[in-house]
Amino acid sequence: MDALAGGTSFVPTVDGWLIHTPQEDFLTVEVDGEHATTVPDLLAEDGEDNTDLLEVLKQEGVLSAPATPATPGDVVVCGEGPLLEVLPPLLAASGLAVRVLPGEDSPRARELEGLRDVAALVVVTSWLRDERFALIDEHCRSRRLPWHLGHAEGRRWYAGPFHTGPDTASYRDLRVRRLAASPWPRELAAHWAWLDAGGLPQPDPAAPIGAHLIAALITADLRAFLHGDAPPGAGVQVGADPATGRIRRHPVLPVPGDLLMVETP
């Protein structure tokens, strides 16, 4: 049986019901006296009289099939920092099966090879880890494993791009395009190398705010993807600035294979 969508409101009127949909539109439903019970009871009744009403409510997003994961398996989360603290509980609260790999440097190559029954991998860190992200990206692409990432850079926190399949961008595409678009490509590459070697940026007191923002965006992506819907973060990097509250979305286009072979600074 179809379920009522969350966020729907049913307001009783003299002639029936006023429905406020999850998309913030309004529908009016007129019913005769003998059917003026509750809307859920009315929708549960069998009969041709309800066919048109049910169809309209489905089209308006008021009714939908019960949400069941379209992709079996766990969401595996690994990494360190504020995101690792807030993301797994949020994923679990959204009804997703979550598995956390312990260890600041996970997943290691051996752990990646041993992953089984995984619907998607999420890697979260306190700052950008260029070499690590590139190795994970190569592994996930070769095994057609969807993967998402979240990290801080400067004072901003970033999510994505969420790689869901061969036609969507991933970290390798983001890396090439960032270096190509930057007015300081050598300096940017040098900063990444410093971070890879163990360099630590100054702690940001607003980091928990940014981590919560990015955790919410990653969770929305995974929940949509694993229930068969299009995730808004597929092929997109989202940046959240906790100092200003601004969230910006940057589409990332896949880079043609021949350009990926060009040596970057």
Kinemage of the C-alpha trace (Angstrom):
@kinemage 1
@onewidth
@group {chain A} dominant
@subgroup {mainchain}
@vectorlist {calphas} color= white
{ca met a 1} P 0.000 0.000 0.000
{ca asp a 2} L 1.228 3.514 -0.794
{ca ala a 3} L 2.283 5.637 2.158
{ca leu a 4} L 1.594 9.258 2.986
{ca ala a 5} L 4.658 11.402 2.325
{ca gly a 6} L 6.333 13.123 5.230
{ca gly a 7} L 5.617 16.817 5.525
{ca thr a 8} L 2.033 16.479 4.273
{ca ser a 9} L -0.666 18.308 6.261
{ca phe a 10} L -4.417 17.592 6.193
{ca val a 11} L -6.513 20.537 7.328
{ca pro a 12} L -10.241 19.812 7.895
{ca thr a 13} L -12.704 22.129 6.162
{ca val a 14} L -16.486 22.361 6.011
{ca asp a 15} L -16.610 20.355 2.764
{ca gly a 16} L -13.684 17.989 3.268
{ca trp a 17} L -9.962 18.604 3.451
{ca leu a 18} L -7.302 21.114 2.518
{ca ile a 19} L -4.033 19.321 1.762
{ca his a 20} L -0.684 21.087 2.077
{ca thr a 21} L 1.755 18.984 0.041
{ca pro a 22} L 5.450 18.354 0.797
{ca gln a 23} L 6.213 20.736 -2.106
{ca glu a 24} L 4.193 23.466 -0.300
{ca asp a 25} L 1.299 23.433 -2.764
{ca phe a 26} L -2.376 23.178 -1.790
{ca leu a 27} L -5.059 20.684 -2.859
{ca thr a 28} L -8.713 20.703 -1.885
{ca val a 29} L -10.634 17.458 -1.435
{ca glu a 30} L -14.415 17.545 -1.145
{ca val a 31} L -16.117 14.539 0.462
{ca asp a 32} L -19.713 13.790 1.315
{ca gly a 33} L -20.897 13.449 4.868
{ca glu a 34} L -20.587 9.685 5.126
{ca his a 35} L -16.918 9.829 4.063
{ca ala a 36} L -16.000 12.775 6.261
{ca thr a 37} L -13.769 10.693 8.527
{ca thr a 38} L -9.994 10.910 8.393
{ca val a 39} L -8.115 11.121 5.137
{ca pro a 40} L -5.980 8.016 5.864
{ca asp a 41} L -9.219 6.044 6.418
{ca leu a 42} L -10.655 7.445 3.204
{ca leu a 43} L -7.543 6.526 1.209
{ca ala a 44} L -7.551 3.011 2.631
{ca glu a 45} L -11.055 2.311 1.351
{ca asp a 46} L -11.371 0.139 -1.723
{ca gly a 47} L -13.513 1.156 -4.633
{ca glu a 48} L -13.483 3.008 -7.917
{ca asp a 49} L -14.571 6.245 -6.239
{ca asn a 50} L -11.075 6.676 -4.856
{ca thr a 51} L -9.121 5.896 -8.037
{ca asp a 52} L -8.941 9.456 -9.383
{ca leu a 53} L -8.142 10.889 -5.957
{ca leu a 54} L -5.322 8.422 -5.389
{ca glu a 55} L -3.843 9.160 -8.796
{ca val a 56} L -3.847 12.910 -8.179
{ca leu a 57} L -2.239 12.470 -4.769
{ca lys a 58} L 0.489 10.298 -6.297
{ca gln a 59} L 1.197 12.913 -8.973
{ca glu a 60} L 1.447 15.629 -6.325
{ca gly a 61} L 3.847 13.601 -4.178
{ca val a 62} L 1.387 13.129 -1.323
{ca leu a 63} L 1.368 9.353 -1.798
{ca ser a 64} L 4.379 7.238 -2.591
{ca ala a 65} L 5.469 3.640 -2.422
{ca pro a 66} L 7.010 2.659 0.910
{ca ala a 67} L 10.723 3.469 0.924
{ca thr a 68} L 12.850 0.360 0.674
{ca pro a 69} L 16.541 0.453 -0.244
{ca ala a 70} L 17.026 -0.170 -3.953
{ca thr a 71} L 20.687 -1.036 -3.394
{ca pro a 72} L 21.442 -3.701 -0.783
{ca gly a 73} L 24.474 -3.516 1.450
{ca asp a 74} L 26.004 -1.249 4.047
{ca val a 75} L 27.224 2.307 3.835
{ca val a 76} L 30.847 2.030 4.962
{ca val a 77} L 32.255 5.171 6.569
{ca cys a 78} L 35.944 5.651 7.331
{ca gly a 79} L 38.344 8.448 8.156
{ca glu a 80} L 38.772 10.844 11.077
{ca gly a 81} L 37.735 14.195 12.462
{ca pro a 82} L 34.425 15.931 13.202
{ca leu a 83} L 32.653 14.371 10.226
{ca leu a 84} L 33.343 10.863 11.468
{ca glu a 85} L 31.647 11.766 14.738
{ca val a 86} L 28.427 13.189 13.288
{ca leu a 87} L 27.904 11.365 9.976
{ca pro a 88} L 27.359 7.705 11.007
{ca pro a 89} L 24.605 8.494 13.561
{ca leu a 90} L 22.849 10.693 11.015
{ca leu a 91} L 22.995 7.972 8.355
{ca ala a 92} L 21.638 5.422 10.820
{ca ala a 93} L 18.837 7.774 11.879
{ca ser a 94} L 17.878 8.028 8.192
{ca gly a 95} L 17.316 4.282 8.054
{ca leu a 96} L 20.557 3.272 6.347
{ca ala a 97} L 22.736 0.349 7.424
{ca val a 98} L 26.076 1.832 8.500
{ca arg a 99} L 29.445 0.268 9.144
{ca val a 100} L 32.391 2.318 10.464
{ca leu a 101} L 35.988 1.310 9.787
{ca pro a 102} L 38.121 2.338 12.775
{ca gly a 103} L 41.517 3.923 12.364
{ca glu a 104} L 42.625 7.354 11.211
{ca asp a 105} L 44.305 5.995 8.080
{ca ser a 106} L 41.542 3.601 7.019
{ca pro a 107} L 40.708 2.347 4.557
{ca arg a 108} L 44.090 0.840 3.849
{ca ala a 109} L 44.648 -1.076 0.627
{ca arg a 110} L 44.060 -4.406 2.375
{ca glu a 111} L 40.816 -3.140 3.893
{ca leu a 112} L 39.613 -1.890 0.521
{ca glu a 113} L 40.260 -5.296 -1.017
{ca gly a 114} L 38.361 -6.996 1.796
{ca leu a 115} L 35.206 -4.871 1.656
{ca arg a 116} L 32.107 -6.980 1.038
{ca asp a 117} L 28.371 -6.226 0.879
{ca val a 118} L 28.988 -2.519 0.426
{ca ala a 119} L 26.392 -0.233 -1.153
{ca ala a 120} L 28.616 2.861 -0.986
{ca leu a 121} L 31.873 4.014 0.597
{ca val a 122} L 32.216 7.377 2.344
{ca val a 123} L 35.649 8.796 3.220
{ca val a 124} L 35.783 11.777 5.593
{ca thr a 125} L 38.828 13.690 6.800
{ca ser a 126} L 39.691 16.894 8.636
{ca trp a 127} L 41.546 18.217 5.582
{ca leu a 128} L 42.127 17.261 1.967
{ca arg a 129} L 44.199 14.077 1.493
{ca asp a 130} L 45.191 14.179 -2.163
{ca glu a 131} L 47.173 10.935 -2.463
{ca arg a 132} L 44.726 8.987 -0.352
{ca phe a 133} L 41.656 10.239 -2.226
{ca ala a 134} L 43.310 9.419 -5.560
{ca leu a 135} L 44.083 5.824 -4.500
{ca ile a 136} L 40.562 5.271 -3.150
{ca asp a 137} L 39.096 6.752 -6.304
{ca glu a 138} L 41.091 4.378 -8.480
{ca his a 139} L 39.979 1.410 -6.388
{ca cys a 140} L 36.299 2.367 -6.395
{ca arg a 141} L 36.246 3.117 -10.122
{ca ser a 142} L 37.861 -0.193 -11.016
{ca arg a 143} L 35.288 -2.076 -8.904
{ca arg a 144} L 32.313 0.127 -9.794
{ca leu a 145} L 31.802 0.980 -6.137
{ca pro a 146} L 29.944 4.272 -5.499
{ca trp a 147} L 31.864 6.554 -3.170
{ca his a 148} L 31.442 9.931 -1.514
{ca leu a 149} L 33.892 12.143 0.334
{ca gly a 150} L 33.876 15.012 2.780
{ca his a 151} L 36.698 17.182 4.067
{ca ala a 152} L 37.695 20.675 5.156
{ca glu a 153} L 39.857 23.064 3.169
{ca gly a 154} L 40.673 26.435 4.653
{ca arg a 155} L 37.641 27.317 6.754
{ca arg a 156} L 35.171 25.687 4.326
{ca trp a 157} L 33.871 22.139 4.412
{ca tyr a 158} L 33.259 20.219 1.197
{ca ala a 159} L 31.188 17.247 0.101
{ca gly a 160} L 31.719 15.349 -3.111
{ca pro a 161} L 31.647 14.902 -5.911
{ca phe a 162} L 29.546 11.803 -5.225
{ca his a 163} L 30.699 9.213 -7.745
{ca thr a 164} L 27.756 6.924 -8.512
{ca gly a 165} L 28.891 5.299 -11.760
{ca pro a 166} L 31.213 5.501 -14.776
{ca asp a 167} L 29.424 8.547 -16.201
{ca thr a 168} L 29.705 10.721 -13.073
{ca ala a 169} L 32.712 12.722 -11.990
{ca ser a 170} L 34.873 11.653 -9.079
{ca tyr a 171} L 37.898 12.961 -7.233
{ca arg a 172} L 40.274 12.467 -10.151
{ca asp a 173} L 38.120 14.753 -12.311
{ca leu a 174} L 37.842 17.315 -9.537
{ca arg a 175} L 41.618 17.297 -9.044
{ca val a 176} L 42.429 17.879 -12.711
{ca arg a 177} L 39.848 20.627 -13.104
{ca arg a 178} L 40.911 22.431 -9.930
{ca leu a 179} L 44.540 22.529 -10.999
{ca ala a 180} L 43.564 23.657 -14.492
{ca ala a 181} L 41.306 26.451 -13.207
{ca ser a 182} L 43.539 27.692 -10.393
{ca pro a 183} L 45.645 30.838 -10.940
{ca trp a 184} L 48.204 29.172 -8.596
{ca pro a 185} L 48.330 25.510 -9.705
{ca arg a 186} L 51.882 24.878 -8.440
{ca glu a 187} L 51.132 26.456 -5.093
{ca leu a 188} L 47.912 24.445 -4.799
{ca ala a 189} L 49.741 21.206 -5.568
{ca ala a 190} L 52.452 22.132 -3.065
{ca his a 191} L 49.810 22.716 -0.381
{ca trp a 192} L 48.268 19.309 -1.048
{ca ala a 193} L 51.699 17.668 -0.872
{ca trp a 194} L 52.362 19.397 2.476
{ca leu a 195} L 49.080 18.047 3.837
{ca asp a 196} L 49.901 14.550 2.544
{ca ala a 197} L 53.257 14.740 4.344
{ca gly a 198} L 51.578 15.421 7.672
{ca gly a 199} L 51.118 19.192 7.622
{ca leu a 200} L 48.353 20.440 9.908
{ca pro a 201} L 46.278 23.594 9.322
{ca gln a 202} L 45.347 25.725 12.294
{ca pro a 203} L 42.303 24.349 14.158
{ca asp a 204} L 39.029 26.107 13.317
{ca pro a 205} L 36.579 26.610 16.216
{ca ala a 206} L 33.709 26.629 13.696
{ca ala a 207} L 34.657 23.178 12.352
{ca pro a 208} L 31.755 21.344 14.074
{ca ile a 209} L 29.275 23.653 12.329
{ca gly a 210} L 30.750 22.901 8.912
{ca ala a 211} L 30.915 19.191 9.685
{ca his a 212} L 27.220 19.074 10.574
{ca leu a 213} L 26.290 20.914 7.372
{ca ile a 214} L 28.299 18.550 5.198
{ca ala a 215} L 27.068 15.462 7.065
{ca ala a 216} L 23.497 16.472 6.281
{ca leu a 217} L 24.285 16.909 2.570
{ca ile a 218} L 26.119 13.584 2.326
{ca thr a 219} L 23.254 11.817 4.109
{ca ala a 220} L 20.701 13.330 1.728
{ca asp a 221} L 22.759 12.106 -1.240
{ca leu a 222} L 23.129 8.561 0.076
{ca arg a 223} L 19.507 8.267 1.145
{ca ala a 224} L 18.323 9.352 -2.311
{ca phe a 225} L 20.783 7.119 -4.158
{ca leu a 226} L 20.095 3.999 -2.123
{ca his a 227} L 16.343 4.430 -2.563
{ca gly a 228} L 16.623 4.687 -6.339
{ca asp a 229} L 16.386 8.481 -6.682
{ca ala a 230} L 18.853 10.876 -8.277
{ca pro a 231} L 21.247 12.204 -5.613
{ca pro a 232} L 21.733 15.989 -5.870
{ca gly a 233} L 25.444 15.590 -5.132
{ca ala a 234} L 26.239 13.274 -8.050
{ca gly a 235} L 28.995 14.953 -10.052
{ca val a 236} L 28.846 18.035 -7.815
{ca gln a 237} L 31.141 19.439 -5.146
{ca val a 238} L 29.288 21.364 -2.442
{ca gly a 239} L 31.108 23.843 -0.219
{ca ala a 240} L 29.733 25.075 3.107
{ca asp a 241} L 31.209 28.096 4.883
{ca pro a 242} L 30.335 27.994 8.612
{ca ala a 243} L 31.446 31.613 9.032
{ca thr a 244} L 28.885 32.976 6.564
{ca gly a 245} L 26.349 30.145 6.353
{ca arg a 246} L 26.676 30.109 2.559
{ca ile a 247} L 26.465 26.871 0.612
{ca arg a 248} L 27.729 26.775 -2.959
{ca arg a 249} L 27.382 24.003 -5.518
{ca his a 250} L 30.062 23.473 -8.155
{ca pro a 251} L 29.262 21.027 -10.989
{ca val a 252} L 32.235 18.833 -11.858
{ca leu a 253} L 32.324 17.480 -15.399
{ca pro a 254} L 34.132 14.205 -16.129
{ca val a 255} L 37.526 14.783 -17.728
{ca pro a 256} L 38.172 12.965 -21.028
{ca gly a 257} L 40.557 10.046 -20.598
{ca asp a 258} L 43.338 11.515 -22.742
{ca leu a 259} L 43.489 14.658 -20.592
{ca leu a 260} L 43.844 12.572 -17.444
{ca met a 261} L 47.193 11.345 -18.756
{ca val a 262} L 48.625 14.880 -18.821
{ca glu a 263} L 51.129 15.496 -16.013
{ca thr a 264} L 49.754 18.014 -13.501
{ca pro a 265} L 51.891 20.399 -11.465
